[in-house]
C-alpha cells in the first residue's frame, strides 16, 4: 500500500508541475501576441487629424550636374518616409521618378 500511495503522490506532483508550467507558457505567449497586436495596430491605425504630419515637400527635380550620391541619399530618405507610413506608394513612386528624372 505505501508503494501505491507513493506512486499516486508522485503522479500528482508531476501533473501539477506540468500544468503550472503549461499555464505559465500560455500566459507568456498570450502576452507576446497581445503586444504584437498592439504594435501592429499602432502602425496601421490612422493618425488623428490633429496629429497628422504635414505633407513632405516635393523633392526638387535633379539638376543636370547632380551627382549620384545625392540622388542615392534622397532615395534612401524617401524609402525611410515610406516605411514610416508618411508617404503612400503613389507618393513614393512620384518622388522617386522626380529624383531619377524619368
Secondary structure, DSSP 4 states (H G I P E B T S, - for coil): -HHHHHHHHHHHHHHHHHHHHHHHHHHHHHHHHHHHHHHHHHHHSPPPGGGPPPPPPPPPPPPTT--HHHHHHHHHHHHHHHHTTSS-HHHHHHHHHHHHT-
